[in-house]
Amino acid sequence: MNLVSNPRIIKSFPDKRQQIIDLCAKDTVVCELCEDYEEIIDAMVEAVSEENSNTGYRSSSLRELTALKKILEQELLERLGEQQNSN
């Protein structure tokens, strides 16, 4: 994953930009987490769009996506903390 072309996770944690880039480069799990984060954000955008056009997603789907986003953010923060503690 190229974080420069997909900066959403970095936009969520701008003060941890370099840490995220470094960790993503050496930890495939973190790289996958960042990819999952991108997919969740895309799904959230789509859910809002579809909800606004009344064609499908219910607000419960958006709540579930928001909960998943928070889980991914928490996991990233835990991994960043582990990396910092090991340095």
Buried (B, 14 or more C-beta within 10 A) or exposed (E): BEBEEBBBBBEBBEEBBEBBBBBBEEBEEBBEBBBBBBEBBEBBEBBBEBBEEEEEBEEEBBEBBEEBBEEBBEBBEEBBEEBEEEE
